Each structure stands twice: as structure tokens, then as C-alpha cells.
Amino acid sequence: MLRIKKLKEPRGRVRFLSDEEREKLMQACKESQSQFLYLLVVLAISTGARKMELCSLNWEDVDLKNRRILLQQTKNGDSRQVPLTTRAKETLEQLVCKDNRELVFTQCHWALRKQFSRLIKNLASFNGQDCFSGLRFHDLRHEALSRLSDKGLNVIELAHISGHRTLVMLRRYTHPCHRSLI
């Protein structure tokens, strides 16, 4: 075993949405037949949460008054509180639990994944460009963390929001454009 070399980790993807792409994506999600897809994408872009973290979100973990959500079922097992943007809060308020369901998203994650994939495929073919082809839901996590970095959040705040324990992993997810400096 001593002679076996450890494989290098893949470089990871760097995928951004332009402002135009983001707005087209948001509009397409609003117009989709899924009542949850728009909210899921809004939360993903504004919080940087993983799809499974959002799909397991309970209404009791949504604190609209203090504009935050508690993600209890996370990849690394540590729960974390994530702030809500104004857009995310307003979108959640429109869907606020009117019946006795526990989960915010009553559709299972694979159904939402399928709807998102179909939406991206339609956007890519509709535009006749490659701008949306290859976009994956997880790319929205990169988008969110990069935008939060551009808004001036420091490394500790970003790590708290994203749940990353090391600076190396956080660096893989944040690709600041430094728009605020331009």
C-alpha cells in the first residue's frame, strides 16, 4: 500500500450564470408547471444550500421573522443557519404552509431534479445557444457562494453559510468576480 499513489482530486467545475442567464432561468422556473421549482432555485441561488438540504427542509426550520432557515440534514452532519435574502423570504411567504405538511417541498428530490433538467434542456434548445447546456443544479451553489463573496462576505461568513470546514473546499466553490470593485 505504501507504493500506491493517492489520486488527485478533480479540479471541479467553474460555472457562472450571467445576470441575463440568471433572470432567464428565474423566469422559466416561474412559468414552469412545478409549483416548487421556482422556490427551490431561488433558495439555491440565495443560500448556496445543496438540493438535498433544501428538499429536506421542514417548515418548523423556516424563521421568516428573523429571515433565516435552519438546515438540519446536511452532507457533513452539522446543522447550520443560513440567512434569507429578501427575494427568498418573499417567495417562501407566498408558499407558507397552509396545511399540516412538514416539508416545504412535498415533491421528492428526484422529481425536482428531473423538472430542473428538463427546464435546462428546453432553455438550451430554445435559445439556440449553448449558454444553458450542461448547467447542473449544483452549479447554483457555486453561483450563490461567488455572489455572496462579491457582496463582501468574509471567509468565515461564507464557510458558515456553505458548511465548508476547510478553506480549500470553500475555495473550490467561491469564484468571486469582484463586481463590487468595478
C-alpha positions, 0 to 999 in steps of 0.5 A, spaced: 500 500 500 505 504 501 507 504 493 500 506 491 499 513 489 493 517 492 489 520 486 488 527 485 482 530 486 478 533 480 479 540 479 471 541 479 467 545 475 467 553 474 460 555 472 457 562 472 450 564 470 450 571 467 445 576 470 441 575 463 442 567 464 440 568 471 433 572 470 432 567 464 432 561 468 428 565 474 423 566 469 422 559 466 422 556 473 416 561 474 412 559 468 414 552 469 408 547 471 412 545 478 409 549 483 416 548 487 421 549 482 421 556 482 422 556 490 427 551 490 432 555 485 431 561 488 433 558 495 439 555 491 441 561 488 440 565 495 443 560 500 448 556 496 444 550 500 445 543 496 438 540 493 438 535 498 438 540 504 433 544 501 428 538 499 429 536 506 427 542 509 421 542 514 417 548 515 418 548 523 426 550 520 423 556 516 424 563 521 421 568 516 421 573 522 428 573 523 429 571 515 433 565 516 432 557 515 435 552 519 438 546 515 438 540 519 440 534 514 446 536 511 452 532 507 457 533 513 452 532 519 452 539 522 446 543 522 447 550 520 443 557 519 443 560 513 440 567 512 434 569 507 435 574 502 429 578 501 427 575 494 427 568 498 423 570 504 418 573 499 417 567 495 417 562 501 411 567 504 407 566 498 408 558 499 407 558 507 404 552 509 397 552 509 396 545 511 399 540 516 405 538 511 412 538 514 416 539 508 416 545 504 417 541 498 412 535 498 415 533 491 421 528 492 428 530 490 428 526 484 422 529 481 425 536 482 431 534 479 428 531 473 423 538 472 430 542 473 433 538 467 428 538 463 427 546 464 435 546 462 434 542 456 428 546 453 432 553 455 438 550 451 434 548 445 430 554 445 435 559 445 439 556 440 445 557 444 449 553 448 449 558 454 444 553 458 447 546 456 450 542 461 448 547 467 447 542 473 443 544 479 449 544 483 452 549 479 447 554 483 451 553 489 457 555 486 453 561 483 450 563 490 457 562 494 461 567 488 455 572 489 455 572 496 463 573 496 462 579 491 457 582 496 463 582 501 462 576 505 468 574 509 471 567 509 468 565 515 461 568 513 461 564 507 464 557 510 458 558 515 453 559 510 456 553 505 458 548 511 465 548 508 470 546 514 476 547 510 478 553 506 480 549 500 473 546 499 470 553 500 475 555 495 473 550 490 466 553 490 467 561 491 469 564 484 468 571 486 468 576 480 469 582 484 463 586 481 463 590 487 470 593 485 468 595 478 
